[in-house]
């Protein structure tokens, strides 16, 4: 099987190369900055953006938030099944 990503440098316009499960934390950033979040079950997500802002959004089941995220906060987050989409 050929790998179309093998000889390419990661770029923000590329599709995600992996999905990492997220454990919300008020004190720890994600291991890799996410280019988007995928959320399986509806609720509220509180997160810190790459721009340094904290945002609170309500999401439906199977939502995709196309925003750069450094941290998903535990306080206030009720959505579950959160994954970080990463290109690195």
C-alpha positions in Angstrom: 0.0 0.0 0.0 1.3 3.4 -0.9 1.4 6.2 1.7 0.4 9.6 0.1 1.8 11.4 3.2 5.2 9.7 3.2 7.1 12.5 1.3 5.1 15.5 2.3 5.8 18.0 5.1 2.7 18.5 7.3 0.6 21.6 6.4 -2.4 23.2 8.0 -4.4 22.6 4.8 -3.8 18.9 4.9 -6.3 16.4 6.4 -5.5 15.3 10.0 -2.8 12.7 10.2 -4.1 11.3 13.5 -6.8 11.6 16.2 -5.7 11.6 19.8 -8.1 11.0 22.7 -8.4 14.1 25.0 -8.6 14.0 28.7 -9.8 17.4 29.8 -7.5 19.2 32.2 -7.4 22.7 33.7 -3.7 22.6 34.0 -2.2 20.5 31.2 -2.0 21.4 27.5 -2.6 18.8 24.8 0.5 16.8 23.9 0.1 18.1 20.3 -1.7 21.2 19.3 -5.0 20.3 17.6 -6.1 21.7 14.3 -9.6 20.7 15.2 -11.6 18.8 17.8 -14.0 15.9 17.1 -16.7 15.4 19.8 -18.7 12.2 19.9 -21.3 13.1 22.5 -23.1 16.4 22.9 -22.5 18.9 25.7 -20.3 21.9 26.4 -16.6 22.2 25.6 -14.4 24.7 27.2 -11.0 25.1 25.5 -8.0 27.4 25.1 -7.3 28.4 21.5 -3.8 28.8 19.9 -4.5 32.6 20.0 -4.6 32.4 23.8 -8.3 32.8 24.4 -10.6 30.5 26.4 -13.9 29.7 24.6 -17.0 27.9 25.7 -19.2 26.2 23.1 -22.2 23.9 23.1 -21.9 21.0 20.6 -24.1 18.3 19.2 -23.2 14.7 18.8 -20.4 14.0 16.3 -19.4 17.7 16.1 -16.2 19.0 14.6 -14.7 22.3 15.8 -12.2 23.5 13.2 -10.2 25.7 15.5 -6.6 25.4 16.8 -6.7 24.1 20.4 -4.0 24.0 23.0 -6.0 22.7 26.0 -9.5 21.3 26.7 -10.5 22.4 30.2 -12.1 20.0 32.7 -14.1 22.7 34.4 -17.2 23.3 32.4 -16.7 20.6 29.8 -19.6 18.1 29.8 -19.2 16.7 26.2 -17.5 13.3 26.0 -15.6 11.3 23.5 -13.3 14.2 22.6 -10.5 13.7 20.1 -7.8 16.1 19.0 -7.2 16.1 15.2 -3.5 16.6 14.6 -1.2 17.0 11.6 2.1 16.5 13.3 
